[in-house]
Amino acid sequence: MIDDHPVNLRVLKGVIASVPGWRAETFQDPLAALDRCRATVFDLVIVDYQMPGLNGIDVLRRLRADPRFEHVPVVMITADSDRALRIDAIRAGATDFLNKPVDPEELRVRAANLLALRRAQTALSDRAVHLADEVAAATRRIAQREEEVIERLARAIEYRDDQTGGHIQRVARVSALLAAELGLCPRSCANVFLAAQLHDIGKIGLPDSILLKPGRLSAEEVAVMRLHTVMGGEVLRDGTSDLIRIAHGIALHHHERWDGAGYPHGLAGDRIPLAARLVAVADVLDALRSERPYKPAWDAPAARAEIERLSGAAFDPGCVAALGRIWPAVCALYDAPACMTTQENAA
């Protein structure tokens, strides 16, 4: 309660204190009252209009400027019955009015109604917070289950193709590092990491005679092998979550080339989804760095040089530049000190 007349405050406080469970604080100085409101959110504010310094409408405006007091009921006491004044007070956020001299019973009844409204608002707000927490928890559980399914699918792909042991995780981690370097938000980087693990999911549809062939493939076999992008796209198409939609773009387009000479659709440049462009770099890098039945593993400087040579042809130049900036972190994934280039070793 805010009123510059101490007698009025004693009367008002006596009325409020007569109701069990109600507690009142009184202030003659509006500025002192506002300072107190910064520390405590009251359930009801009763303020006189005519006061020196700040009048009741000034106090109202300052209270309503504080988001915590946006819904706190405020009663203005005034001896002025001027309609324009009341309109101004309503515009400033007044909830109700009392005329001087205040009738004690009217004050009790109005305060009881407004405090009941405040309790209802608080209960509703608490319920909204509780529901928001429940929704957030449910969303986290769904995301965790989605992530678990993807990790298990990735494990199944590894079992299907013995040659890719460790390949899937390395590609996923390098892709996520590239995504972060290019400024993608943490949630997008996490989605890239998970979705990249499914980049070769279409290989589950390839015949063993091609997928597990120890030597180089014939032209006909290469054509069949390339179908894994289309099959992967079919497995993941029409997804309803951002994660599955990203995974679909990666599975379908990670063998497209920046110059348009890739497959399956010959997309070029920015028409290729960014996540697929990231995975394309990470996938080829890991293929070069890994031993295969038909080739030895390339050393790190040679693999990096090859990626840089293909910048602007096979790969997005922005992604290749990002790879150069994160090269020490990429090397750490392979746990190979020799990953450093000659110039970096010299430095």
Short mmCIF file of the C-alpha atoms (twelve columns), coordinates in Angstrom:
data_MODEL
# 
_entry.id   MODEL 
# 
loop_
_atom_site.group_PDB 
_atom_site.id 
_atom_site.type_symbol 
_atom_site.label_atom_id 
_atom_site.label_alt_id 
_atom_site.label_comp_id 
_atom_site.label_asym_id 
_atom_site.label_seq_id 
_atom_site.Cartn_x 
_atom_site.Cartn_y 
_atom_site.Cartn_z 
_atom_site.pdbx_PDB_model_num 
ATOM 1   C CA . MET A 1   0.000   0.000   0.000   1 
ATOM 2   C CA . ILE A 2   1.393   3.369   -1.094  1 
ATOM 3   C CA . ASP A 3   0.028   6.641   0.281   1 
ATOM 4   C CA . ASP A 4   1.863   9.766   1.411   1 
ATOM 5   C CA . HIS A 5   -0.525  10.240  4.388   1 
ATOM 6   C CA . PRO A 6   0.469   8.060   7.371   1 
ATOM 7   C CA . VAL A 7   -3.044  8.138   8.850   1 
ATOM 8   C CA . ASN A 8   -4.522  6.771   5.652   1 
ATOM 9   C CA . LEU A 9   -1.899  4.033   5.602   1 
ATOM 10  C CA . ARG A 10  -2.681  3.004   9.193   1 
ATOM 11  C CA . VAL A 11  -6.377  2.740   8.352   1 
ATOM 12  C CA . LEU A 12  -5.743  0.746   5.189   1 
ATOM 13  C CA . LYS A 13  -3.284  -1.583  6.898   1 
ATOM 14  C CA . GLY A 14  -5.734  -2.157  9.754   1 
ATOM 15  C CA . VAL A 15  -8.415  -3.260  7.318   1 
ATOM 16  C CA . ILE A 16  -6.066  -5.656  5.528   1 
ATOM 17  C CA . ALA A 17  -4.531  -6.993  8.740   1 
ATOM 18  C CA . SER A 18  -7.995  -7.858  10.028  1 
ATOM 19  C CA . VAL A 19  -8.237  -10.657 7.467   1 
ATOM 20  C CA . PRO A 20  -6.435  -13.872 8.533   1 
ATOM 21  C CA . GLY A 21  -3.604  -14.802 6.176   1 
ATOM 22  C CA . TRP A 22  -3.169  -11.320 4.696   1 
ATOM 23  C CA . ARG A 23  0.007   -9.349  5.317   1 
ATOM 24  C CA . ALA A 24  0.594   -5.773  4.202   1 
ATOM 25  C CA . GLU A 25  3.608   -3.523  3.765   1 
ATOM 26  C CA . THR A 26  3.075   0.240   3.692   1 
ATOM 27  C CA . PHE A 27  5.080   3.027   2.060   1 
ATOM 28  C CA . GLN A 28  4.724   6.796   2.221   1 
ATOM 29  C CA . ASP A 29  7.426   7.277   -0.417  1 
ATOM 30  C CA . PRO A 30  6.523   5.929   -3.884  1 
ATOM 31  C CA . LEU A 31  10.212  5.549   -4.795  1 
ATOM 32  C CA . ALA A 32  10.845  3.463   -1.679  1 
ATOM 33  C CA . ALA A 33  7.855   1.324   -2.605  1 
ATOM 34  C CA . LEU A 34  9.194   0.786   -6.120  1 
ATOM 35  C CA . ASP A 35  12.607  -0.170  -4.723  1 
ATOM 36  C CA . ARG A 36  10.900  -2.753  -2.514  1 
ATOM 37  C CA . CYS A 37  9.001   -4.103  -5.525  1 
ATOM 38  C CA . ARG A 38  12.291  -4.818  -7.242  1 
ATOM 39  C CA . ALA A 39  13.024  -7.324  -4.483  1 
ATOM 40  C CA . THR A 40  9.514   -8.681  -3.846  1 
ATOM 41  C CA . VAL A 41  6.633   -9.436  -6.176  1 
ATOM 42  C CA . PHE A 42  3.506   -8.546  -4.198  1 
ATOM 43  C CA . ASP A 43  0.130   -10.139 -4.924  1 
ATOM 44  C CA . LEU A 44  -1.774  -6.861  -4.731  1 
ATOM 45  C CA . VAL A 45  -0.775  -3.199  -4.915  1 
ATOM 46  C CA . ILE A 46  -2.980  -0.416  -3.549  1 
ATOM 47  C CA . VAL A 47  -1.767  3.052   -4.496  1 
ATOM 48  C CA . ASP A 48  -3.101  6.556   -3.907  1 
ATOM 49  C CA . TYR A 49  -3.303  8.850   -6.916  1 
ATOM 50  C CA . GLN A 50  -2.442  12.197  -5.368  1 
ATOM 51  C CA . MET A 51  1.111   12.049  -4.031  1 
ATOM 52  C CA . PRO A 52  4.085   14.412  -4.289  1 
ATOM 53  C CA . GLY A 53  6.862   13.454  -6.680  1 
ATOM 54  C CA . LEU A 54  5.277   10.447  -8.353  1 
ATOM 55  C CA . ASN A 55  1.508   10.208  -8.600  1 
ATOM 56  C CA . GLY A 56  -0.396  6.935   -8.753  1 
ATOM 57  C CA . ILE A 57  -0.301  6.716   -12.567 1 
ATOM 58  C CA . ASP A 58  3.484   7.242   -12.551 1 
ATOM 59  C CA . VAL A 59  3.809   4.359   -10.089 1 
ATOM 60  C CA . LEU A 60  1.520   2.220   -12.242 1 
ATOM 61  C CA . ARG A 61  3.590   2.782   -15.367 1 
ATOM 62  C CA . ARG A 62  6.815   1.899   -13.599 1 
ATOM 63  C CA . LEU A 63  5.296   -1.227  -12.093 1 
ATOM 64  C CA . ARG A 64  3.919   -2.411  -15.422 1 
ATOM 65  C CA . ALA A 65  7.329   -1.878  -17.012 1 
ATOM 66  C CA . ASP A 66  8.554   -4.747  -14.813 1 
ATOM 67  C CA . PRO A 67  7.489   -8.063  -16.449 1 
ATOM 68  C CA . ARG A 68  7.029   -9.609  -12.994 1 
ATOM 69  C CA . PHE A 69  4.251   -7.107  -12.251 1 
ATOM 70  C CA . GLU A 70  2.550   -7.457  -15.632 1 
ATOM 71  C CA . HIS A 71  -0.403  -9.362  -14.144 1 
ATOM 72  C CA . VAL A 72  -0.339  -8.187  -10.521 1 
ATOM 73  C CA . PRO A 73  -3.659  -6.433  -9.704  1 
ATOM 74  C CA . VAL A 74  -3.259  -2.746  -8.858  1 
ATOM 75  C CA . VAL A 75  -6.003  -0.707  -7.162  1 
ATOM 76  C CA . MET A 76  -5.890  3.080   -7.355  1 
ATOM 77  C CA . ILE A 77  -7.423  5.150   -4.579  1 
ATOM 78  C CA . THR A 78  -8.520  8.629   -5.517  1 
ATOM 79  C CA . ALA A 79  -10.911 11.307  -4.427  1 
ATOM 80  C CA . ASP A 80  -11.052 12.535  -7.987  1 
ATOM 81  C CA . SER A 81  -14.042 11.219  -9.966  1 
ATOM 82  C CA . ASP A 82  -12.781 12.733  -13.195 1 
ATOM 83  C CA . ARG A 83  -13.466 10.328  -16.059 1 
ATOM 84  C CA . ALA A 84  -10.324 11.293  -17.988 1 
ATOM 85  C CA . LEU A 85  -8.181  10.464  -14.965 1 
ATOM 86  C CA . ARG A 86  -9.669  7.000   -14.691 1 
ATOM 87  C CA . ILE A 87  -9.193  6.364   -18.402 1 
ATOM 88  C CA . ASP A 88  -5.530  7.362   -18.076 1 
ATOM 89  C CA . ALA A 89  -5.173  5.064   -15.074 1 
ATOM 90  C CA . ILE A 90  -6.733  2.153   -16.967 1 
ATOM 91  C CA . ARG A 91  -4.386  2.766   -19.879 1 
ATOM 92  C CA . ALA A 92  -1.470  2.745   -17.441 1 
ATOM 93  C CA . GLY A 93  -2.604  -0.647  -16.112 1 
ATOM 94  C CA . ALA A 94  -5.009  -0.004  -13.225 1 
ATOM 95  C CA . THR A 95  -7.076  -3.077  -12.373 1 
ATOM 96  C CA . ASP A 96  -9.651  -1.417  -10.098 1 
ATOM 97  C CA . PHE A 97  -10.495 1.830   -8.264  1 
ATOM 98  C CA . LEU A 98  -11.522 2.870   -4.763  1 
ATOM 99  C CA . ASN A 99  -12.872 6.304   -3.883  1 
ATOM 100 C CA . LYS A 100 -11.836 8.300   -0.829  1 
ATOM 101 C CA . PRO A 101 -12.838 7.954   1.886   1 
ATOM 102 C CA . VAL A 102 -12.299 4.221   1.539   1 
ATOM 103 C CA . ASP A 103 -15.097 2.036   2.820   1 
ATOM 104 C CA . PRO A 104 -13.430 -0.747  4.888   1 
ATOM 105 C CA . GLU A 105 -15.894 -3.444  3.816   1 
ATOM 106 C CA . GLU A 106 -15.583 -2.463  0.164   1 
ATOM 107 C CA . LEU A 107 -11.793 -2.624  0.487   1 
ATOM 108 C CA . ARG A 108 -11.947 -6.108  2.021   1 
ATOM 109 C CA . VAL A 109 -14.316 -7.417  -0.654  1 
ATOM 110 C CA . ARG A 110 -12.380 -5.932  -3.571  1 
ATOM 111 C CA . ALA A 111 -9.057  -7.106  -2.136  1 
ATOM 112 C CA . ALA A 112 -10.456 -10.609 -1.595  1 
ATOM 113 C CA . ASN A 113 -11.683 -10.791 -5.195  1 
ATOM 114 C CA . LEU A 114 -8.431  -9.492  -6.618  1 
ATOM 115 C CA . LEU A 115 -6.317  -11.814 -4.463  1 
ATOM 116 C CA . ALA A 116 -8.471  -14.753 -5.564  1 
ATOM 117 C CA . LEU A 117 -7.816  -13.696 -9.171  1 
ATOM 118 C CA . ARG A 118 -4.108  -13.452 -8.424  1 
ATOM 119 C CA . ARG A 119 -4.072  -16.957 -6.928  1 
ATOM 120 C CA . ALA A 120 -5.805  -18.298 -10.024 1 
ATOM 121 C CA . GLN A 121 -3.334  -16.531 -12.305 1 
ATOM 122 C CA . THR A 122 -0.395  -17.862 -10.300 1 
ATOM 123 C CA . ALA A 123 -1.796  -21.398 -10.348 1 
ATOM 124 C CA . LEU A 124 -2.344  -21.147 -14.106 1 
ATOM 125 C CA . SER A 125 1.179   -19.833 -14.619 1 
ATOM 126 C CA . ASP A 126 2.620   -22.618 -12.468 1 
ATOM 127 C CA . ARG A 127 0.608   -25.137 -14.441 1 
ATOM 128 C CA . ALA A 128 1.858   -23.674 -17.711 1 
ATOM 129 C CA . VAL A 129 5.450   -23.938 -16.492 1 
ATOM 130 C CA . HIS A 130 4.827   -27.511 -15.376 1 
ATOM 131 C CA . LEU A 131 3.301   -28.412 -18.746 1 
ATOM 132 C CA . ALA A 132 6.205   -26.744 -20.567 1 
ATOM 133 C CA . ASP A 133 8.632   -28.800 -18.487 1 
ATOM 134 C CA . GLU A 134 6.687   -31.966 -19.270 1 
ATOM 135 C CA . VAL A 135 6.657   -31.165 -22.988 1 
ATOM 136 C CA . ALA A 136 10.395  -30.429 -22.921 1 
ATOM 137 C CA . ALA A 137 11.063  -33.697 -21.111 1 
ATOM 138 C CA . ALA A 138 8.898   -35.629 -23.576 1 
ATOM 139 C CA . THR A 139 10.671  -33.943 -26.488 1 
ATOM 140 C CA . ARG A 140 14.040  -34.918 -25.027 1 
ATOM 141 C CA . ARG A 141 12.876  -38.524 -24.659 1 
ATOM 142 C CA . ILE A 142 11.699  -38.592 -28.277 1 
ATOM 143 C CA . ALA A 143 15.009  -37.112 -29.448 1 
ATOM 144 C CA . GLN A 144 16.945  -39.661 -27.399 1 
ATOM 145 C CA . ARG A 145 14.942  -42.513 -28.909 1 
ATOM 146 C CA . GLU A 146 15.449  -41.106 -32.396 1 
ATOM 147 C CA . GLU A 147 19.179  -40.858 -31.764 1 
ATOM 148 C CA . GLU A 148 19.260  -44.406 -30.411 1 
ATOM 149 C CA . VAL A 149 17.496  -45.745 -33.507 1 
ATOM 150 C CA . ILE A 150 19.963  -43.940 -35.784 1 
ATOM 151 C CA . GLU A 151 22.953  -45.261 -33.854 1 
ATOM 152 C CA . ARG A 152 21.601  -48.802 -34.083 1 
ATOM 153 C CA . LEU A 153 20.932  -48.429 -37.807 1 
ATOM 154 C CA . ALA A 154 24.509  -47.193 -38.235 1 
ATOM 155 C CA . ARG A 155 25.716  -50.260 -36.364 1 
ATOM 156 C CA . ALA A 156 23.680  -52.455 -38.717 1 
ATOM 157 C CA . ILE A 157 25.292  -50.769 -41.716 1 
ATOM 158 C CA . GLU A 158 28.723  -51.516 -40.276 1 
ATOM 159 C CA . TYR A 159 27.812  -55.190 -39.877 1 
ATOM 160 C CA . ARG A 160 26.583  -55.224 -43.475 1 
ATOM 161 C CA . ASP A 161 29.865  -53.882 -44.820 1 
ATOM 162 C CA . ASP A 162 32.956  -55.074 -42.952 1 
ATOM 163 C CA . GLN A 163 35.143  -52.544 -44.720 1 
ATOM 164 C CA . THR A 164 33.385  -49.592 -43.096 1 
ATOM 165 C CA . GLY A 165 34.257  -50.429 -39.488 1 
ATOM 166 C CA . GLY A 166 34.981  -47.057 -37.841 1 
ATOM 167 C CA . HIS A 167 34.349  -45.267 -41.122 1 
ATOM 168 C CA . ILE A 168 30.827  -44.204 -40.179 1 
ATOM 169 C CA . GLN A 169 31.837  -42.595 -36.889 1 
ATOM 170 C CA . ARG A 170 34.835  -40.817 -38.414 1 
ATOM 171 C CA . VAL A 171 32.738  -39.391 -41.241 1 
ATOM 172 C CA . ALA A 172 30.093  -38.276 -38.764 1 
ATOM 173 C CA . ARG A 173 32.615  -36.560 -36.485 1 
ATOM 174 C CA . VAL A 174 34.440  -34.759 -39.290 1 
ATOM 175 C CA . SER A 175 31.104  -33.662 -40.756 1 
ATOM 176 C CA . ALA A 176 30.050  -32.223 -37.391 1 
ATOM 177 C CA . LEU A 177 33.364  -30.393 -37.039 1 
ATOM 178 C CA . LEU A 178 32.880  -28.903 -40.500 1 
ATOM 179 C CA . ALA A 179 29.325  -27.876 -39.645 1 
ATOM 180 C CA . ALA A 180 30.485  -26.083 -36.506 1 
ATOM 181 C CA . GLU A 181 33.309  -24.356 -38.379 1 
ATOM 182 C CA . LEU A 182 30.788  -23.068 -40.939 1 
ATOM 183 C CA . GLY A 183 28.699  -21.528 -38.166 1 
ATOM 184 C CA . LEU A 184 25.805  -23.958 -37.884 1 
ATOM 185 C CA . CYS A 185 24.007  -23.851 -34.537 1 
ATOM 186 C CA . PRO A 186 24.715  -26.592 -31.962 1 
ATOM 187 C CA . ARG A 187 21.411  -28.358 -32.666 1 
ATOM 188 C CA . SER A 188 22.165  -28.433 -36.409 1 
ATOM 189 C CA . CYS A 189 25.687  -29.709 -35.759 1 
ATOM 190 C CA . ALA A 190 24.259  -32.496 -33.602 1 
ATOM 191 C CA . ASN A 191 21.778  -33.375 -36.351 1 
ATOM 192 C CA . VAL A 192 24.587  -33.482 -38.923 1 
ATOM 193 C CA . PHE A 193 26.600  -35.798 -36.670 1 
ATOM 194 C CA . LEU A 194 23.666  -38.204 -36.295 1 
ATOM 195 C CA . ALA A 195 22.398  -37.974 -39.866 1 
ATOM 196 C CA . ALA A 196 25.869  -38.485 -41.360 1 
ATOM 197 C CA . GLN A 197 25.946  -41.930 -39.770 1 
ATOM 198 C CA . LEU A 198 23.243  -42.971 -42.226 1 
ATOM 199 C CA . HIS A 199 24.974  -41.686 -45.345 1 
ATOM 200 C CA . ASP A 200 25.500  -45.232 -46.656 1 
ATOM 201 C CA . ILE A 201 22.247  -46.761 -45.413 1 
ATOM 202 C CA . GLY A 202 21.308  -47.564 -49.008 1 
ATOM 203 C CA . LYS A 203 24.114  -50.147 -49.107 1 
ATOM 204 C CA . ILE A 204 21.879  -52.548 -47.211 1 
ATOM 205 C CA . GLY A 205 20.097  -53.065 -50.530 1 
ATOM 206 C CA . LEU A 206 23.209  -53.971 -52.525 1 
ATOM 207 C CA . PRO A 207 24.060  -57.596 -53.360 1 
ATOM 208 C CA . ASP A 208 26.968  -59.137 -51.444 1 
ATOM 209 C CA . SER A 209 28.755  -59.927 -54.681 1 
ATOM 210 C CA . ILE A 210 29.208  -56.194 -55.267 1 
ATOM 211 C CA . LEU A 211 29.295  -54.773 -51.750 1 
ATOM 212 C CA . LEU A 212 31.844  -57.294 -50.476 1 
ATOM 213 C CA . LYS A 213 33.891  -57.733 -53.649 1 
ATOM 214 C CA . PRO A 214 37.596  -57.584 -52.685 1 
ATOM 215 C CA . GLY A 215 38.838  -56.024 -55.904 1 
ATOM 216 C CA . ARG A 216 37.836  -53.141 -58.153 1 
ATOM 217 C CA . LEU A 217 34.311  -53.104 -59.549 1 
ATOM 218 C CA . SER A 218 33.467  -53.373 -63.218 1 
ATOM 219 C CA . ALA A 219 31.580  -50.552 -64.940 1 
ATOM 220 C CA . GLU A 220 28.338  -52.497 -64.570 1 
ATOM 221 C CA . GLU A 221 29.013  -53.138 -60.909 1 
ATOM 222 C CA . VAL A 222 29.821  -49.463 -60.340 1 
ATOM 223 C CA . ALA A 223 26.437  -48.557 -61.803 1 
ATOM 224 C CA . VAL A 224 24.743  -50.896 -59.347 1 
ATOM 225 C CA . MET A 225 26.868  -49.594 -56.460 1 
ATOM 226 C CA . ARG A 226 25.773  -46.044 -57.250 1 
ATOM 227 C CA . LEU A 227 22.173  -47.066 -56.650 1 
ATOM 228 C CA . HIS A 228 22.868  -47.053 -52.918 1 
ATOM 229 C CA . THR A 229 22.221  -43.291 -52.923 1 
ATOM 230 C CA . VAL A 230 18.772  -43.763 -54.441 1 
ATOM 231 C CA . MET A 231 17.964  -46.652 -52.121 1 
ATOM 232 C CA . GLY A 232 19.146  -44.630 -49.133 1 
ATOM 233 C CA . GLY A 233 16.930  -41.766 -50.227 1 
ATOM 234 C CA . GLU A 234 13.948  -44.117 -50.465 1 
ATOM 235 C CA . VAL A 235 14.587  -45.529 -46.997 1 
ATOM 236 C CA . LEU A 236 14.619  -42.031 -45.459 1 
ATOM 237 C CA . ARG A 237 12.185  -40.075 -47.642 1 
ATOM 238 C CA . ASP A 238 9.123   -38.264 -46.288 1 
ATOM 239 C CA . GLY A 239 10.625  -37.857 -42.826 1 
ATOM 240 C CA . THR A 240 8.727   -35.631 -40.402 1 
ATOM 241 C CA . SER A 241 11.663  -34.596 -38.191 1 
ATOM 242 C CA . ASP A 242 14.515  -32.254 -39.071 1 
ATOM 243 C CA . LEU A 243 16.972  -35.032 -38.295 1 
ATOM 244 C CA . ILE A 244 15.465  -37.522 -40.745 1 
ATOM 245 C CA . ARG A 245 15.065  -34.859 -43.429 1 
ATOM 246 C CA . ILE A 246 18.762  -34.010 -43.095 1 
ATOM 247 C CA . ALA A 247 19.647  -37.704 -43.189 1 
ATOM 248 C CA . HIS A 248 17.569  -38.100 -46.364 1 
ATOM 249 C CA . GLY A 249 19.457  -35.281 -48.095 1 
ATOM 250 C CA . ILE A 250 22.788  -36.754 -47.060 1 
ATOM 251 C CA . ALA A 251 21.996  -40.327 -48.097 1 
ATOM 252 C CA . LEU A 252 20.646  -39.224 -51.468 1 
ATOM 253 C CA . HIS A 253 23.156  -36.520 -52.378 1 
ATOM 254 C CA . HIS A 254 26.505  -37.189 -50.692 1 
ATOM 255 C CA . HIS A 255 27.954  -38.332 -54.052 1 
ATOM 256 C CA . GLU A 256 26.869  -35.221 -55.957 1 
ATOM 257 C CA . ARG A 257 29.720  -32.984 -57.096 1 
ATOM 258 C CA . TRP A 258 30.085  -29.226 -56.882 1 
ATOM 259 C CA . ASP A 259 30.580  -29.093 -60.674 1 
ATOM 260 C CA . GLY A 260 27.420  -31.127 -61.360 1 
ATOM 261 C CA . ALA A 261 29.215  -34.280 -62.525 1 
ATOM 262 C CA . GLY A 262 28.119  -36.402 -59.564 1 
ATOM 263 C CA . TYR A 263 25.195  -38.759 -58.996 1 
ATOM 264 C CA . PRO A 264 22.355  -39.629 -58.761 1 
ATOM 265 C CA . HIS A 265 20.815  -36.331 -59.988 1 
ATOM 266 C CA . GLY A 266 23.778  -34.301 -61.220 1 
ATOM 267 C CA . LEU A 267 23.091  -31.437 -58.823 1 
ATOM 268 C CA . ALA A 268 25.649  -28.628 -58.760 1 
ATOM 269 C CA . GLY A 269 26.756  -25.930 -56.354 1 
ATOM 270 C CA . ASP A 270 24.309  -24.715 -53.742 1 
ATOM 271 C CA . ARG A 271 21.579  -26.979 -55.104 1 
ATOM 272 C CA . ILE A 272 23.289  -29.770 -53.195 1 
ATOM 273 C CA . PRO A 273 22.138  -29.727 -49.543 1 
ATOM 274 C CA . LEU A 274 24.836  -28.272 -47.296 1 
ATOM 275 C CA . ALA A 275 24.874  -31.337 -45.036 1 
ATOM 276 C CA . ALA A 276 25.508  -33.552 -48.082 1 
ATOM 277 C CA . ARG A 277 28.375  -31.290 -49.166 1 
ATOM 278 C CA . LEU A 278 29.947  -31.615 -45.718 1 
ATOM 279 C CA . VAL A 279 29.626  -35.387 -45.717 1 
ATOM 280 C CA . ALA A 280 31.049  -35.601 -49.254 1 
ATOM 281 C CA . VAL A 281 34.311  -34.065 -48.033 1 
ATOM 282 C CA . ALA A 282 34.422  -36.177 -44.861 1 
ATOM 283 C CA . ASP A 283 33.531  -39.369 -46.740 1 
ATOM 284 C CA . VAL A 284 36.231  -39.032 -49.403 1 
ATOM 285 C CA . LEU A 285 38.800  -37.949 -46.840 1 
ATOM 286 C CA . ASP A 286 38.175  -41.082 -44.813 1 
ATOM 287 C CA . ALA A 287 38.192  -43.274 -47.915 1 
ATOM 288 C CA . LEU A 288 41.600  -41.876 -48.854 1 
ATOM 289 C CA . ARG A 289 42.956  -42.295 -45.328 1 
ATOM 290 C CA . SER A 290 41.699  -45.891 -45.025 1 
ATOM 291 C CA . GLU A 291 43.264  -49.059 -46.353 1 
ATOM 292 C CA . ARG A 292 41.099  -50.964 -48.798 1 
ATOM 293 C CA . PRO A 293 41.689  -54.318 -50.542 1 
ATOM 294 C CA . TYR A 294 42.401  -52.463 -53.772 1 
ATOM 295 C CA . LYS A 295 44.625  -49.676 -52.320 1 
ATOM 296 C CA . PRO A 296 46.791  -48.710 -49.334 1 
ATOM 297 C CA . ALA A 297 45.844  -45.884 -47.000 1 
ATOM 298 C CA . TRP A 298 47.041  -42.459 -48.070 1 
ATOM 299 C CA . ASP A 299 49.051  -40.425 -45.580 1 
ATOM 300 C CA . ALA A 300 47.393  -37.325 -44.162 1 
ATOM 301 C CA . PRO A 301 49.210  -34.645 -46.209 1 
ATOM 302 C CA . ALA A 302 48.501  -36.506 -49.451 1 
ATOM 303 C CA . ALA A 303 44.829  -36.954 -48.567 1 
ATOM 304 C CA . ARG A 304 44.466  -33.272 -47.692 1 
ATOM 305 C CA . ALA A 305 46.235  -32.255 -50.895 1 
ATOM 306 C CA . GLU A 306 43.837  -34.402 -52.931 1 
ATOM 307 C CA . ILE A 307 40.791  -32.855 -51.255 1 
ATOM 308 C CA . GLU A 308 42.166  -29.372 -51.926 1 
ATOM 309 C CA . ARG A 309 42.933  -30.289 -55.541 1 
ATOM 310 C CA . LEU A 310 39.276  -31.222 -56.029 1 
ATOM 311 C CA . SER A 311 37.977  -28.016 -54.440 1 
ATOM 312 C CA . GLY A 312 35.564  -26.341 -56.831 1 
ATOM 313 C CA . ALA A 313 35.223  -29.540 -58.857 1 
ATOM 314 C CA . ALA A 314 34.091  -32.380 -56.614 1 
ATOM 315 C CA . PHE A 315 33.768  -30.338 -53.436 1 
ATOM 316 C CA . ASP A 316 32.280  -27.084 -52.180 1 
ATOM 317 C CA . PRO A 317 35.264  -24.688 -51.844 1 
ATOM 318 C CA . GLY A 318 33.795  -23.345 -48.596 1 
ATOM 319 C CA . CYS A 319 33.759  -26.818 -47.082 1 
ATOM 320 C CA . VAL A 320 37.329  -27.499 -48.227 1 
ATOM 321 C CA . ALA A 321 38.500  -24.207 -46.729 1 
ATOM 322 C CA . ALA A 322 36.752  -25.114 -43.471 1 
ATOM 323 C CA . LEU A 323 38.552  -28.474 -43.494 1 
ATOM 324 C CA . GLY A 324 41.862  -26.652 -43.650 1 
ATOM 325 C CA . ARG A 325 40.946  -24.506 -40.654 1 
ATOM 326 C CA . ILE A 326 40.013  -27.513 -38.524 1 
ATOM 327 C CA . TRP A 327 42.782  -29.777 -39.779 1 
ATOM 328 C CA . PRO A 328 44.459  -30.284 -36.365 1 
ATOM 329 C CA . ALA A 329 41.125  -31.394 -34.878 1 
ATOM 330 C CA . VAL A 330 40.565  -33.754 -37.809 1 
ATOM 331 C CA . CYS A 331 44.034  -35.189 -37.330 1 
ATOM 332 C CA . ALA A 332 43.273  -35.801 -33.678 1 
ATOM 333 C CA . LEU A 333 40.373  -38.030 -34.708 1 
ATOM 334 C CA . TYR A 334 42.779  -40.238 -36.610 1 
ATOM 335 C CA . ASP A 335 45.320  -40.033 -33.767 1 
ATOM 336 C CA . ALA A 336 48.130  -39.534 -36.245 1 
ATOM 337 C CA . PRO A 337 50.833  -36.908 -35.602 1 
ATOM 338 C CA . ALA A 338 51.839  -37.297 -39.234 1 
ATOM 339 C CA . CYS A 339 48.566  -35.584 -40.143 1 
ATOM 340 C CA . MET A 340 50.317  -32.233 -39.906 1 
ATOM 341 C CA . THR A 341 51.524  -30.819 -43.203 1 
ATOM 342 C CA . THR A 342 55.194  -30.036 -43.711 1 
ATOM 343 C CA . GLN A 343 54.596  -26.286 -43.196 1 
ATOM 344 C CA . GLU A 344 52.590  -26.917 -40.006 1 
ATOM 345 C CA . ASN A 345 55.342  -29.162 -38.634 1 
ATOM 346 C CA . ALA A 346 57.845  -26.415 -39.409 1 
ATOM 347 C CA . ALA A 347 55.689  -23.872 -37.570 1 
# 
